[in-house]
Amino acid sequence: MVGWGVRAGVCMALVLVPVGDGQAVAQASAVSETAVDRAPDLKRLQEWVELEQSLTPANRLRAQQRIASLLETGGPTGSPEFFLEVAAITALADNGHSNLGMAPVYRFGLVGIGTYWFSDGLYVVRAVEANRRLLGARMTAIGGKPLDQIVERLRAYHGGTDGFFREYFSTPLMLSPSILHAAGLSPQEDAAQFSFELPNGVSETVTLETYHGEIPRTRPWGRLLPRAVNADPAGWVSYLPIGTTMPLALQEPNEVFRYVLLADKRVAYIQLRANIDVGGQSIRDFLKQTRRRIRTDRPKAIILDNRQNGGGDLTRTADFALELPSLVLDDGMVYVLTSNATFSAGIYTSFFPKAANPAQTLVVGERVGDRERFWAETGKPFILPTTGYRIPYSLQLHDIGVGCLTPKICHMARHNKRWNIAVGSLDPDVKIGTTFADYSQHRDPPLEFVLEQVRDGSRRQR
């Protein structure tokens, strides 16, 4: 095995970057289809297979056999085809923390729209000017195949839960003509056929070509924001007009950590968009200040919003999150908001309050982005030498359902026993999604439900 150190407490590095004026963009470019030697990358991939601990013995053997076959044949010459081969092998781990990164897909090229998964489907929320009329449309099919069938086919290239795949990884694959072609889902390499239900109810099928300008890249929730002209690449427009007043959860997009005492001063709203220091902002300093503010404000209810928290380091928030139920008034409640984008250390942070005091904690929203039992803890990702593809790997086990105590494989066996929580299920107590109509009306149903509970004085409702 290759020797790498384990970063203690770092469940996952799905760490948010601010999404304001400094957002990253990708430049679509032609990808060489000339024959290249795949052997160096495949041999490096063999090392990943040996090291990755989430692989079952059967799937480890399958991965080894698949790589051996590719070494024998030389592998596909096309870059998208090789990308999918590598993705299919890493997906055999079926582990959310151990998937091939999506950055190369942006180099292959995407069409000129940006989409977001709502609870009622996939909608266009961004587009280049030429595709403006598609804003607000619901995608229904690609290449004549229903969207659910497309998602199911593409799941072969990504491990973990369906919700996590849809949230973070599905849309680059679905919007890349070269990827769709390599996967056998579209006949053309530089264009694909998409079907939509337009906002006026009319169904329409259009052919969209690969867009060769700059493509906005941000966390999924960043696509929901209305953008100023200088914040998006030239030629892109958003569904919501500039100046739209966004729901609380989508305000101050460059603030990674937020504390807001709501108007009636009975509710403290805490938002974590990452579980690690970001952009010079210290999460530990923020939590120290938040403790002091809560003790001064004495709220009747605390809302911990982790819907945009993709993970980081669980040790930085563990004690604070476990303490939250003790910081509200005796008859108060802690409400935790979760979504499919809540991942890794963000999951622990969401369920620490419930583990500490289940009677005084209510989890509201959508299921988090992983299973109760998962593998994490990693060092530097593998980098394939020829393509530069980056592949994270996982070395230690977590089990938030029943706890994880075996010292040799369980990460939490190394830490404070209070942190090794067992909460049964990661399903929310109250399941509430957000539809496209909610978004269009600038509504936030999970937060609205919680505020209604506080107004009614309800202790708990399932």
C-alpha positions as CSV (number, residue, x, y, z in Angstrom):
1,M,0.0,0.0,0.0
2,V,1.0,3.6,-0.6
3,G,1.5,5.3,2.7
4,W,-0.5,8.5,3.4
5,G,-1.3,10.2,6.7
6,V,-4.8,10.5,8.0
7,R,-6.2,13.9,8.7
8,A,-7.8,13.4,12.1
9,G,-11.4,14.6,12.3
10,V,-11.5,15.8,8.7
11,C,-14.5,13.8,7.3
12,M,-14.4,15.3,3.9
13,A,-13.0,18.3,2.0
14,L,-16.2,19.2,0.2
15,V,-15.4,22.7,1.5
16,L,-17.3,25.8,0.2
17,V,-15.7,28.8,-1.4
18,P,-17.4,32.1,-1.4
19,V,-19.7,32.6,-4.4
20,G,-19.7,36.3,-4.8
21,D,-17.8,38.4,-7.3
22,G,-14.7,36.1,-7.0
23,Q,-16.5,32.9,-8.1
24,A,-14.5,30.5,-10.2
25,V,-15.2,30.0,-13.9
26,A,-14.1,27.3,-16.3
27,Q,-13.1,27.8,-19.9
28,A,-14.5,25.1,-22.2
29,S,-11.9,23.9,-24.6
30,A,-11.4,21.2,-27.2
31,V,-10.1,18.0,-25.8
32,S,-7.5,16.1,-27.7
33,E,-8.7,12.7,-28.9
34,T,-5.2,11.6,-30.0
35,A,-3.9,8.3,-28.8
36,V,-2.1,8.6,-25.4
37,D,-0.4,6.1,-23.1
38,R,-3.0,5.3,-20.3
39,A,-0.6,2.9,-18.5
40,P,0.8,5.4,-16.0
41,D,-2.7,6.6,-15.0
42,L,-4.0,3.0,-14.7
43,K,-1.1,1.8,-12.6
44,R,-1.6,4.8,-10.3
45,L,-5.3,3.8,-10.2
46,Q,-4.3,0.3,-9.1
47,E,-2.6,1.9,-6.1
48,W,-5.9,3.7,-5.3
49,V,-7.7,0.4,-5.4
50,E,-5.3,-1.1,-2.9
51,L,-5.6,1.8,-0.5
52,E,-9.3,2.5,-0.7
53,Q,-10.9,0.9,2.4
54,S,-14.6,1.3,1.5
55,L,-14.3,-1.3,-1.3
56,T,-15.8,-4.7,-0.5
57,P,-13.6,-7.7,-1.4
58,A,-15.8,-8.5,-4.4
59,N,-15.7,-4.9,-5.7
60,R,-12.0,-4.6,-5.1
61,L,-11.5,-7.6,-7.3
62,R,-13.8,-6.2,-9.9
63,A,-11.9,-3.0,-9.9
64,Q,-8.5,-4.8,-10.2
65,Q,-9.9,-6.9,-13.1
66,R,-11.2,-3.9,-14.9
67,I,-7.9,-2.1,-14.7
68,A,-6.0,-5.1,-15.8
69,S,-8.3,-5.4,-18.9
70,L,-7.7,-1.7,-19.7
71,L,-4.0,-2.1,-19.4
72,E,-4.1,-5.0,-21.8
73,T,-6.1,-3.1,-24.4
74,G,-4.5,0.2,-23.8
75,G,-7.7,1.9,-22.7
76,P,-9.9,4.3,-24.7
77,T,-8.1,7.0,-26.5
78,G,-10.9,9.6,-26.1
79,S,-10.6,11.8,-22.9
80,P,-14.3,11.7,-22.0
81,E,-14.3,7.9,-22.5
82,F,-11.3,7.4,-20.3
83,F,-12.8,9.8,-17.7
84,L,-15.9,7.6,-17.5
85,E,-13.8,4.4,-17.2
86,V,-11.9,5.8,-14.2
87,A,-15.2,7.2,-12.7
88,A,-16.8,3.7,-13.1
89,I,-13.9,2.1,-11.3
90,T,-14.0,4.5,-8.3
91,A,-17.8,4.2,-8.2
92,L,-17.3,0.6,-7.2
93,A,-16.5,1.8,-3.8
94,D,-20.1,3.1,-3.5
95,N,-18.9,5.6,-1.0
96,G,-19.7,9.4,-1.2
97,H,-16.2,10.4,-0.1
98,S,-14.3,8.3,-2.7
99,N,-15.3,9.6,-6.2
100,L,-13.4,11.0,-9.1
101,G,-13.5,14.8,-9.1
102,M,-15.7,16.6,-11.7
103,A,-13.3,19.3,-12.7
104,P,-12.3,17.6,-16.0
105,V,-15.9,17.6,-17.2
106,Y,-15.8,21.4,-17.4
107,R,-12.8,21.1,-19.7
108,F,-14.7,18.8,-22.0
109,G,-17.4,21.4,-22.3
110,L,-21.0,22.0,-21.1
111,V,-24.0,23.5,-22.8
112,G,-25.0,27.0,-22.0
113,I,-27.5,26.5,-19.2
114,G,-27.2,26.1,-15.4
115,T,-29.7,23.9,-13.5
116,Y,-30.7,23.1,-9.9
117,W,-32.5,20.2,-8.4
118,F,-35.7,21.2,-6.5
119,S,-37.9,18.7,-4.8
120,D,-40.2,18.6,-7.9
121,G,-37.5,18.3,-10.5
122,L,-34.5,19.8,-12.4
123,Y,-35.0,23.4,-13.5
124,V,-33.0,25.9,-15.5
125,V,-31.9,28.8,-13.2
126,R,-29.1,30.2,-15.4
127,A,-28.4,30.5,-19.1
128,V,-26.4,32.2,-21.7
129,E,-28.3,35.0,-23.4
130,A,-29.1,32.8,-26.4
131,N,-30.9,30.4,-24.1
132,R,-32.7,33.0,-22.0
133,R,-36.1,31.6,-22.9
134,L,-35.3,28.4,-21.1
135,L,-35.0,30.1,-17.7
136,G,-37.6,28.6,-15.4
137,A,-38.1,25.5,-17.6
138,R,-38.2,22.0,-16.1
139,M,-35.9,19.5,-17.9
140,T,-37.8,16.3,-18.7
141,A,-35.6,14.2,-21.0
142,I,-32.2,14.0,-22.7
143,G,-31.9,12.4,-26.1
144,G,-35.5,11.3,-25.9
145,K,-34.8,9.3,-22.6
146,P,-36.7,10.3,-19.5
147,L,-34.6,12.3,-17.0
148,D,-34.9,9.6,-14.3
149,Q,-33.5,7.1,-16.7
150,I,-30.5,9.4,-17.5
151,V,-29.8,9.9,-13.9
152,E,-29.9,6.1,-13.3
153,R,-27.5,5.5,-16.1
154,L,-25.0,8.1,-14.9
155,R,-25.1,6.7,-11.3
156,A,-22.8,4.0,-12.6
157,Y,-20.1,6.7,-12.5
158,H,-20.6,7.8,-8.9
159,G,-20.8,6.1,-5.5
160,G,-22.9,7.2,-2.5
161,T,-26.5,8.2,-2.1
162,D,-28.9,9.3,-4.9
163,G,-29.5,12.6,-3.2
164,F,-25.8,13.5,-2.9
165,F,-25.2,12.5,-6.5
166,R,-28.0,14.7,-7.7
167,E,-27.0,17.6,-5.6
168,Y,-23.3,17.8,-6.4
169,F,-22.3,15.6,-9.3
170,S,-25.2,14.9,-11.7
171,T,-25.6,18.2,-13.5
172,P,-22.0,18.5,-14.9
173,L,-22.4,15.0,-16.4
174,M,-25.9,15.7,-17.7
175,L,-24.9,19.0,-19.3
176,S,-21.8,17.8,-21.1
177,P,-22.5,16.6,-24.6
178,S,-19.1,14.8,-24.8
179,I,-19.9,12.9,-21.6
180,L,-23.4,12.0,-22.7
181,H,-21.9,10.8,-26.0
182,A,-19.2,8.7,-24.3
183,A,-21.8,7.2,-22.0
184,G,-23.9,6.2,-25.0
185,L,-26.7,8.6,-24.2
186,S,-26.3,11.0,-27.1
187,P,-25.2,10.5,-30.8
188,Q,-23.2,13.7,-31.0
189,E,-20.0,14.8,-29.2
190,D,-20.6,18.5,-29.4
191,A,-24.3,18.8,-29.0
192,A,-27.2,17.0,-27.2
193,Q,-31.0,17.1,-27.4
194,F,-32.8,18.3,-24.3
195,S,-36.6,18.3,-23.6
196,F,-38.2,20.8,-21.4
197,E,-41.6,21.9,-20.0
198,L,-41.5,25.7,-20.4
199,P,-42.9,28.0,-17.7
200,N,-46.0,28.5,-19.8
201,G,-46.7,24.7,-19.8
202,V,-45.6,24.1,-23.4
203,S,-43.2,21.1,-24.0
204,E,-40.3,21.7,-26.3
205,T,-37.2,19.8,-27.4
206,V,-34.1,21.7,-28.4
207,T,-30.5,20.8,-29.5
208,L,-27.9,22.6,-27.4
209,E,-24.3,22.8,-28.5
210,T,-21.3,22.8,-26.3
211,Y,-20.7,26.4,-25.1
212,H,-17.1,27.5,-25.6
213,G,-17.2,30.6,-23.4
214,E,-16.7,30.9,-19.7
215,I,-18.9,28.6,-17.5
216,P,-19.8,29.7,-14.0
217,R,-18.7,27.3,-11.3
218,T,-20.0,27.5,-7.8
219,R,-21.6,25.4,-5.1
220,P,-25.1,24.2,-6.2
221,W,-26.9,26.7,-4.0
222,G,-24.9,29.5,-5.5
223,R,-26.8,29.0,-8.8
224,L,-29.9,30.2,-7.1
225,L,-28.6,33.7,-6.5
226,P,-29.5,36.6,-8.8
227,R,-26.2,37.9,-10.2
228,A,-25.0,41.4,-11.0
229,V,-23.4,41.8,-14.5
230,N,-19.9,41.8,-13.1
231,A,-20.4,38.6,-11.0
232,D,-21.3,36.2,-13.8
233,P,-19.2,35.6,-16.9
234,A,-20.2,37.8,-19.8
235,G,-23.4,36.7,-21.6
236,W,-24.9,34.7,-18.7
237,V,-28.3,35.6,-17.2
238,S,-30.2,34.3,-14.1
239,Y,-33.8,33.4,-13.6
240,L,-34.3,35.8,-10.7
241,P,-33.8,39.5,-11.5
242,I,-31.0,41.5,-9.9
243,G,-32.2,43.1,-6.7
244,T,-34.5,40.2,-5.7
245,T,-34.8,39.9,-1.9
246,M,-33.7,36.4,-1.2
247,P,-34.8,34.2,1.7
248,L,-32.6,34.4,4.8
249,A,-30.6,31.2,4.0
250,L,-29.5,32.7,0.6
251,Q,-28.5,36.1,1.9
252,E,-24.9,37.3,2.5
253,P,-23.5,34.6,0.1
254,N,-19.9,35.5,1.0
255,E,-20.4,34.9,4.7
256,V,-19.4,31.3,5.5
257,F,-20.7,31.5,9.1
258,R,-23.7,33.6,10.2
259,Y,-25.6,34.5,13.4
260,V,-28.8,36.4,13.0
261,L,-31.2,37.2,15.9
262,L,-34.6,37.3,14.2
263,A,-36.9,40.3,14.6
264,D,-39.0,39.0,17.5
265,K,-35.7,38.2,19.4
266,R,-37.1,34.8,20.3
267,V,-35.1,32.9,17.7
268,A,-31.3,32.7,17.1
269,Y,-30.5,31.7,13.5
270,I,-27.0,30.1,13.0
271,Q,-25.8,29.1,9.5
272,L,-22.7,27.1,8.7
273,R,-21.9,26.9,5.0
274,A,-18.7,24.8,5.8
275,N,-17.2,23.0,8.7
276,I,-13.7,24.4,8.5
277,D,-11.9,27.7,8.3
278,V,-12.6,29.4,4.9
279,G,-11.1,32.6,3.4
280,G,-9.5,33.7,6.7
281,Q,-12.8,33.2,8.6
282,S,-12.2,31.0,11.7
283,I,-15.1,28.7,12.6
284,R,-13.9,28.3,16.2
285,D,-13.7,32.0,16.7
286,F,-17.2,32.3,15.2
287,L,-18.6,29.7,17.6
288,K,-17.0,31.3,20.6
289,Q,-18.7,34.6,19.7
290,T,-21.9,32.8,19.0
291,R,-21.9,31.2,22.5
292,R,-21.5,34.6,24.0
293,R,-24.3,36.1,21.9
294,I,-26.7,33.3,22.7
295,R,-26.1,33.6,26.5
296,T,-26.8,37.4,26.1
297,D,-29.8,37.0,23.8
298,R,-31.4,34.1,25.6
299,P,-33.4,32.8,22.7
300,K,-36.4,30.6,23.1
301,A,-35.4,28.6,20.0
302,I,-32.1,28.1,18.1
303,I,-32.1,27.2,14.4
304,L,-28.9,25.5,13.1
305,D,-29.0,25.7,9.3
306,N,-26.6,23.2,7.8
307,R,-28.3,22.8,4.5
308,Q,-25.3,24.3,2.6
309,N,-22.7,22.6,4.8
310,G,-20.6,20.3,2.6
311,G,-18.2,19.2,5.4
312,G,-14.7,19.8,6.7
313,D,-13.5,19.0,10.2
314,L,-16.1,17.6,12.7
315,T,-13.8,18.3,15.7
316,R,-14.2,22.0,15.3
317,T,-18.0,22.0,15.9
318,A,-18.6,18.9,18.0
319,D,-18.6,20.5,21.5
320,F,-20.6,23.5,20.4
321,A,-23.2,21.4,18.6
322,L,-23.6,19.0,21.5
323,E,-24.0,22.0,23.8
324,L,-26.8,23.7,21.8
325,P,-29.8,22.2,23.5
326,S,-28.5,23.4,26.9
327,L,-28.2,27.0,25.5
328,V,-32.0,27.5,24.9
329,L,-34.5,28.3,27.6
330,D,-35.8,25.3,29.5
331,D,-38.9,25.0,27.3
332,G,-37.1,25.9,24.1
333,M,-36.1,23.9,21.1
334,V,-33.1,23.4,18.8
335,Y,-34.2,23.1,15.1
336,V,-31.6,21.7,12.7
337,L,-32.2,22.3,9.0
338,T,-30.7,19.7,6.6
339,S,-30.6,18.9,2.9
340,N,-29.0,16.5,0.4
341,A,-26.1,19.0,0.3
342,T,-25.4,18.4,4.1
343,F,-22.4,16.1,4.0
344,S,-19.7,14.5,6.1
345,A,-18.7,16.7,9.0
346,G,-21.8,18.7,8.3
347,I,-23.9,15.6,9.0
348,Y,-22.2,15.1,12.4
349,T,-22.7,18.7,13.3
350,S,-26.4,18.4,12.4
351,F,-27.0,15.4,14.6
352,F,-24.9,16.2,17.6
353,P,-27.7,18.2,19.1
354,K,-30.1,15.3,18.7
355,A,-27.7,12.9,20.3
356,A,-27.3,15.3,23.2
357,N,-31.0,15.9,23.8
358,P,-33.4,14.2,21.4
359,A,-36.5,15.6,23.2
360,Q,-35.3,19.2,22.7
361,T,-34.1,18.8,19.1
362,L,-36.0,18.6,15.8
363,V,-34.4,17.9,12.4
364,V,-36.3,19.5,9.6
365,G,-35.8,19.5,5.8
366,E,-34.5,16.8,3.5
367,R,-32.3,13.8,4.2
368,V,-28.6,14.5,4.4
369,G,-26.2,13.5,1.6
370,D,-24.9,10.2,3.0
371,R,-25.8,6.9,4.7
372,E,-25.6,6.3,8.4
373,R,-22.5,4.1,7.8
374,F,-19.8,5.6,5.5
375,W,-16.0,5.7,5.1
376,A,-14.0,8.9,5.2
377,E,-10.7,10.3,6.6
378,T,-8.0,10.9,4.0
379,G,-4.7,12.5,3.1
380,K,-3.8,14.2,-0.2
381,P,-5.9,12.9,-3.1
382,F,-4.4,10.6,-5.7
383,I,-3.4,12.5,-8.8
384,L,-3.2,10.5,-12.0
385,P,0.1,11.5,-13.7
386,T,-1.0,11.9,-17.3
387,T,-4.5,13.3,-17.1
388,G,-4.1,15.0,-13.7
389,Y,-7.4,13.5,-12.5
390,R,-7.8,13.8,-8.7
391,I,-9.3,10.9,-6.7
392,P,-9.9,11.1,-3.0
393,Y,-9.8,8.0,-0.9
394,S,-11.1,6.8,2.5
395,L,-9.3,5.0,5.3
396,Q,-11.6,4.9,8.3
397,L,-15.2,4.0,9.1
398,H,-18.0,6.1,10.6
399,D,-21.4,4.9,11.8
400,I,-23.7,7.6,13.1
401,G,-26.6,5.1,13.2
402,V,-25.3,2.8,15.9
403,G,-21.9,4.3,16.7
404,C,-18.5,3.0,15.7
405,L,-16.2,1.5,18.3
406,T,-13.7,-0.8,16.7
407,P,-10.3,0.9,17.2
408,K,-8.6,-0.4,14.1
409,I,-11.1,0.9,11.6
410,C,-13.5,3.4,13.4
411,H,-12.4,7.0,13.3
412,M,-14.5,8.1,16.2
413,A,-13.0,5.5,18.5
414,R,-10.0,7.9,18.7
415,H,-12.0,10.8,20.0
416,N,-14.1,11.9,23.0
417,K,-16.8,9.2,23.6
418,R,-19.4,12.0,23.5
419,W,-18.6,12.6,19.9
420,N,-19.2,8.9,18.9
421,I,-22.9,9.4,18.5
422,A,-25.6,6.8,17.6
423,V,-28.9,8.4,16.5
424,G,-30.5,5.5,14.5
425,S,-31.6,7.2,11.4
426,L,-30.4,10.3,9.5
427,D,-33.8,11.0,8.1
428,P,-35.3,14.3,9.2
429,D,-38.0,14.3,11.8
430,V,-40.1,16.5,9.6
431,K,-39.5,16.1,5.8
432,I,-40.0,19.3,3.9
433,G,-38.6,20.1,0.5
434,T,-38.4,23.3,-1.6
435,T,-40.2,23.3,-5.0
436,F,-39.4,25.5,-7.9
437,A,-42.6,27.5,-7.2
438,D,-41.3,28.1,-3.7
439,Y,-38.0,29.5,-5.1
440,S,-39.9,31.6,-7.6
441,Q,-41.9,33.1,-4.8
442,H,-38.7,33.7,-2.7
443,R,-40.0,31.2,0.0
444,D,-38.1,28.9,2.3
445,P,-40.7,26.2,3.5
446,P,-38.4,24.4,6.1
447,L,-37.6,27.7,7.8
448,E,-41.2,28.9,7.6
449,F,-42.3,25.6,9.3
450,V,-39.8,26.2,12.1
451,L,-40.9,29.8,12.7
452,E,-44.5,28.7,12.7
453,Q,-43.7,26.1,15.4
454,V,-42.0,28.7,17.5
455,R,-45.0,31.1,17.2
456,D,-47.4,28.3,18.1
457,G,-45.2,27.3,21.0
458,S,-45.2,23.7,19.8
459,R,-42.7,21.4,21.4
460,R,-42.5,18.8,18.6
461,Q,-44.4,17.7,15.6
462,R,-43.5,14.8,13.3
